[in-house]
Amino acid sequence: MSLDIVQIKALLLDILTATTDTASTMVEWVMAEILHNPDVKTKIQEELTEVVGMNIVEESHLPRLKYLDAVVKETFRLHPSLPLLIQRCPDESCMVGGYTIPKGSIVYINVWAIHHDPKNWTNPLEFQPKRFLNGKWDYKGNNTKFLPFGSGRRICPGIPLGEKMLIKRLQLSCSPIALEGTHQVAAVVELSMTMVAALVERKQRKKMSIERGSTFTIMFISFTTNMKSGVQNKIYVTMINYWSWWWEANNDRDALARTILTISVPVLALLWYNWTVSFGNNGRIWLPPGPYGIPIFGYLPFLSPNLHERFTEMANKYGPIFSLRLGSKLHVVVNSMDLAKVVARELDQTFANRSPPITALTITYGALDVVWSNNNAHWRNMRKLLVSQVLSNANLDACQGFRTN
């Protein structure tokens, strides 16, 4: 298979994006959890001393560092880098959980909800690496309780490279030399999750200041804020002003217009209700339950920045699968292990397409990369090239020197 320069740039963009920011973010979370749990730090130090000694951690040591591997996996469980994975788009209507998922809708798998579900994990909010000390856990998505990189044919193909890059970034921080005597350095040991949370909050504030800079977003925030404070007074004032003008009609033509509008408003409201709420009862489709939105914008004005947490709260109300309209597009969120298995594995072929946003289309040269391309011949050839030529074990071993340096 021959690639042109644009396809090569799109492929390199996927590799750089997946192995830089994601790896550095996970290193921060791993070190934060280690420093916040002294017993975990002690066990890692004992394992490194036994396996590595006073040397630097090398890739040849990784198969024997069972506890460090469990710490990394537990960090991925608590802090998945993509809590909603990447959206899927069914190429035909299908049934999931007893509901119809229409063709062309956007489907999210809420990995954060699955990883924090008490039905799947005992004490899910606690950091317990011992969960992963048995050998049945991997990153391949075979067990849908643990899906940090997805599952099925759209699973992240860069898992081997990402795992090696993560360990290489951890080796300096987790080597016996780095961990030796950390109990004597109070500034390091006393680093708490409060400091980490402050850094994350600072990043989020900076991000939100950029994201909320648009006119429409400012309008949404103002609108929702006004709704929460003094909404009844605003409704009363509006109704009084409206009706004071409305009943000033003093001729037959104005009275006729008033009568027609008075009848048409509830009729249109009933038609809107019938179309949005009773859509599935008319013999067409039965959509998953979900919140009502407003015309044009849907539920978009009522969402919070941390979508995965907001969707998890909504799942407690509407069930393991629910739908909502964001703008004119129907979005479906899957929040349970069993339904995630249906979407990612049993109906893998149906949900293998993407619905890339405009930003993704722009930076990937029209979705020519592996991440955002639809399930077609181009995607299969690109993925085959990436897995067999770039991310093969032989090539990764050959590039070990570059990762070390």
ABEGO torsion letter per residue (X at the ends): XBBBAAAAAAAAAAAAAAAAAAAAAAAAAAAAAAAABAAAAAAAAAAAAAAAEABBBBAAAAAABAAAAAAAAAAAAABBABAAEBBBBBABBBBBGGBBBBBGBBBBBBAAAAAABAAABBGAABBBAAAAABAABBAAGABAABBAAEBEAABBAAAAAAAAAAAAAAAAAABAAAABGAAABAAAAABBAAAAAAAAAAAAAAAAAAAAABAAAAAAAAAAAAAABGAAAAAAAAAAAAAAAAAABABAAAAAAAAAAAAAAAAAAAAAAAAAAAAAAAGBBBBBBEBBBBBGAEAAAABBABAAAAAAAAAAAAEABBBBBBEABBBBBBABAAAAAAAAAAAAAAAABBBBBAAAAAAAGGGABAAABBBBAAAAAAAAAAAAAAABAAAAAAAAAAAAX
